[in-house]
Amino acid sequence: MDRDACGIGFVADGAGRTGRELVDRALEGLCRLRHRGAVDADARTGDGAGLLVPIPTRFIAREIGATDREAARLGVAMVFGRGDDGDTRSAIAEACAAESIRVVAWREVPAEPTALGARGRSTMPRMLQAILEPPDGASARESERLALRARRRVEREARARGAQLYVASLSFRTITYKALVAADQLAAFYPDLRDPAFEAWFAIFHQRYSTNTSPTWERAQPFRMLCHNGEINTIAGNVHRMRGREGRLGFPDASDEELYSPVLDEDGSDSAMLDESVELLSREGPGGGRDIRHAVAMLVPAAWESDPDLSEEVRAFYRWHESLVEPWDGPAALVFTDGFAVGAALDRNGLRPLRYALCEDGFVACASEAGAVDTSGHGSVRRGKLGPGEMMLLDPRAGGLQRDPVARVARQRPYATWLGAHRVAGSAGRPDPSVPTDLQRRQVAHAYTREDLSLALRPAASSGKEPTLSMGDDAPIAPFSEHRRPLANHFKQRFAQVTNPAMDHLRERSVMSLRVLLGPRDPILWERPEAAGLVEYPTFLLLGSPDGDRLDATWAASHGPGGLRAAVHRLGENAVEASRRGAYILVVTDEAAGPDRCSIPSLLAAGAVNASLLRAGLRSRTSIVVQADDAHDSHHLACLVAVGAEAVHPRLALQTAASLGSNGDGEGTAAMLRFAGAMEEGVLKILAKLGISCLDSYRGGQAFDLLGLGAEVVQTCFPGAASPIGGIGFERIAMDQLERHAEAFGPQTAPLPNPGFVKFHRGGEHHASNPDVVRALHRVVDPGLERLRSTAAGDDGDGEADDVRDRPALYRRFSQLVESRPPSAPRDLLDLQPVGPPIAVDEVEPASAILRRFSTGAISHGAISKEAHETLAIAMNRIGGRSNTGEGGEDPVRYRTEANSRIKQVASGRFGVTPEYCAFADELQIKIAQGSKPGEGGQLPGHKVTEEIARLRHTQPGVALISPAPHHDIYSIEDLAQLVFDLKQVNPVAEVSVKLVAEIGVGTVAAGVAKGLAEIVHIAGADGGTGASPLGSIKNAGLPWEIGLAETQRALVESGLRGRVRLRADGGMKTGRDVLVAALLGADEYAFGTAALLAEGCIMVRTCHLDTCPVGIATQRPDLRSKFAGTSEMVAAYLEAVADEV
């Protein structure tokens, strides 16, 4: 996992005049961006900085004793080596010789290790420069192509030998100087950069801020052709698609294809892989590769689909190129060069800054921040900034500065004509509202439940929207369930947090696209009219039966559980065979399912076909369409696309929607269309959580974490996907399928089951906050206990005798009830092991100190009533803990009272955030993500926005308040560091915490937060409570806190940053054992949300979002608020009991 955000820029002379000043200005600009980088735990080692410049001819000539004229045609390889020096030199020489390039000299690069920090010195490679002579008669572009091929040979040989060798650059035009340093250490480390003879006409610079646990020399930037500020959100899909092109890149010779396999170094960062892709496109192919403008524009396109201001030529350019390659979407600010020209570009969202200064004498500066480069002495200055999708280019050979470089490239080919001749418009199909007679039978066979119909499908079919619920997910995770779970429940959506922003799919719809293209893709190096010959659909969701070669995704029920594994492998083999026969659209369908045949879960089927085609090198020739009866919600549909499907026909879900709306003429058709619209909206939201704009970039990226699937299943169907706890295999999945099949196709069709995955009912799925647990907790905090303390035995009505009427005994009963539950979360399978003999209680941390580690969850005044909110605050202040305002501010009248919340949250909507609010905090919490809906903003229904709530949030009554998914001042890790700094200026004595949600990779994000100087990293679990969240997010996004906390602890320890921060965890904690498990996994502090509400009287009705809470907690209605009976003593009593247990 490598995530970074940085400072970048370039300086250049518009006439291409070489001079020393350019290098000095570049070094100055780099130093002025130092604050956009970070340093390691040793406080000196930077995350990386570097310069990319034209080869300094005069300097090289002097160093090797050549004339300037002789040196002008020479190239340089900048090599980092850690092995035997002789081996390094021979590897370079042999690779170059294979391309008719001769090594004419070697140079050991002078370096000053004293300029490095401890980590930088301990990992410092030996730096060598090979001085290269091109083949006689080779043109400049041909020489660069040969240089690239030589470097690929070196890298292939190094991988084969396991050699530690890295080629920072190998070119006849440019050279890269980079190191594991901070910006102001680069010139001190490389004396070359201070030499008066080291001159350039342009210089690209980069300062890195990495959240990688161990920043490396190799990942410092610039790379060979570009540097990048941001993160390629789509990188998983891009890598998948590039892998699918291997062996079919478009070379006429198979040996060339082999040279570029693998096409990307997947151990590199996302920026490095983008650099490799630009390099391939601009160095290889007919005519020596594409122009650098062309390569960057086709990989990082503007949002052309909905931009009315684009010319038809430019629109056709982008539309034709989507036939070849999917977008590499950011956030991305790029500075790039091919040695002939230098330029800058922003991706379609424009969420990274690039500001430029154009001087009267032709001097040009472009950087992440205005003023980074001093322009004095260059005449009058015109300043500006690049906008979303914009590019600028400086090419002295073609007249200097180009403000419309893409338009110039677009005019070079008749792309519109090519599209008109070859592109085919496809239709999503006509909905058929007829309801089949075997509807219920098929619903039972394909894992539908009564909750699916009532809570998900009916709202989608009637209103065109996915449902909103409350109070989070307290059911067991899928692998621990006592009831059969659909396979999609094992897939957990991933999301963006801190290092890259999520998107607002409502407000940024114009840059998003669900369009798909079906058919065989041309090799990426080709450029011919026929590449446009694909079928274009406006959406991935098909309403009618798709056309194509059909693959049967069922197996004979008589073959039993063992039949599924064989059927999955056979399905993959059939896909490969069909593709080799020339099939270019494969329809994976379970339409043959019936009394004798059982369907393969569509995710297994689609994943197996995709993986098999990839392994066979056929993926780019073939499109996959899935016709599935088990896909009935947006999460399942998104997962199908994520495992490789281009399009999906959710046949049974559409028929079910028609049946739910078939009470009038045309209503069935309308219901199907509303359902389809809701599904498309849901998939857009899932893409937006990751900051991904285009479905084409999401496809095949496996942007999910697997929870409870075994290694064989993962390797066969989802290779490369993360499955942190292992889990079930083909046999268990087959048994569940066969049981459903038997119930559906038995003598009498079973009714739809109601396992209670969402809402608790007796005999259904276990829920952590079930009525027995709620009642037991209420007894613990019963305010009458102090008055009714008695030793008399009695019966309280539940069949159990109370031998005492004291709180400790009742708490023990509550704790035992919680801990004896069926396994529901990873912590339930962990045993606490003693490290030695027991010690006396007075030798351990006292309960009063443990209470200071406790806080409440972030619950807003708005989600809950004034009375309930103040009760929590008073209770926490009395026991020495901290209450959390949640998102929505706090009434100033509370600030100087014991009702003041010590943690004040700063969320993306900034509701209620004022200087005074911040000033009365002991801790300011930046909410990046929320456990119940990570990647989305907070949500307060309009009927809960009363006059009082509107006053506190500085908004209007009755208007629903939906916070944006990202903080619009946090688009990167350095932006977060800036907000931490700003909050400390408002309140210098307050600590700053950052709230994240558990997912694979959260540890690397936490490392970046630690570098940003926050004091507390808060890891929330996916089972966190909520006042209002989409059902699909509650059930399907994020991981348990145990997984995220363990990863965060490990990442911080490995990076040496653990001592800088405290860790806090939350998510379904109820007992002292939960606290101990969290402590053993690394947590210093512990937050209680749902449990704290239970302690003040919540009865888990789950109507928080409806404003109808019968106990006056989650409501703003005066009539219901009057029923609130909770007290601060009740909350304090509960948490004191937890601390005593610990």
Buried (B, 14 or more C-beta within 10 A) or exposed (E): BBBBBBBBBBBBBBEBBBEBBBBBBBBBBBBBBBBBBBBBBBEBBBBBBBBBBBBBBBBBBBBBEBEEEBBBBBBBBBBBBBBEEEBBBEBBBBBBEBBEBEBBBBBEBEBEEEBBBBBBBEBBBBBBBBBBBBEEEBEBBBBBBBBBBBBBBBBBBBEEEEBEBBBBBBBBBBBBBBBBBBBBBBBBBBBBBEBEBBBBBBBBBBBBBBBBBBBBBBBBBBBBBBBBBBBBBBBBBBBBBBBBBBBBBBBEEEEBBEBBBBBBEEEBBBBBBBBBBBBBBBBBBEEBBBBBBBBBBBBBBBBBBEBEEBEEBBBBBBBBBBBBBBBBBBBBBBBBBBBBBBBBBBBBBBBBBBBBBBBEEBBBBBBBBBEBBBBEEBEEBEEBEBEBBBBBBBBBEEEBBBEBBBBBBBEEBBBBEBBEEBBEEBEBBEBBBEBBEEBBBBBBBBBBBBBBBBBBBBBBBBEBBBBBBBBBBBBBBBBBBEBBBBBBBBBBBBBBBBBBBBBBBEEBBEBBBBBBBBBBBBBBBBBEBEBBBBBBBBBBBBBBBBBBBBBBBBBEBEBBBEBBBEBBBBBBBBBBEBBEEEBBBBBBBBBBBBEEBBBBBBBBBBBBBBBBBBEBBBBBBBBBBBBBBBBBBBBBBBBBBBBBBBBBBBBBBBBBBBBBBBEEEEBBBBBBBBBBBBBBBBBBBBBBBBBBBBBBBBBBBBBBBBBBBBEEBBEBBBEEBBBBBEBBBBBBBBBBBBEBBBBBBEEEBBEBBBBBBBBBEEEBBBBBBBEBBBBBBBBBBBEEBEEEEEEEEEEEEEEEEBEEBBBEBBBEBBBEBBEEBEBBBBBBEBEEEEEEEEEEEEEEEEBEEBBBBBBBBBBBBBBBBBBBBBBBBBBBBBBBBBBBBBBBBBBBEBBEEEBBBBBBBBBBBBBBBEEEBBEBBBBBBBBBBBBBBBBBBBBBBEBBBBEBBBEBBEBEEEEEBBBBBBBBEBBBBBBBBBBBEEBBEBBEEBBBBBBBBBBBBBBBBBBBBBBBBBBBBBBBBBBBBBBBBBBBBBBBBBBBBBBBBBBBBBBBBEBBBBEBBBBBBBBBBBBBBBBBBBBBBBBBBBBBBBBBBBBBBBBBBBBBBBBEBEBBBBBBBEEBBEBBEBBBBBBBBBBBBBBBBB
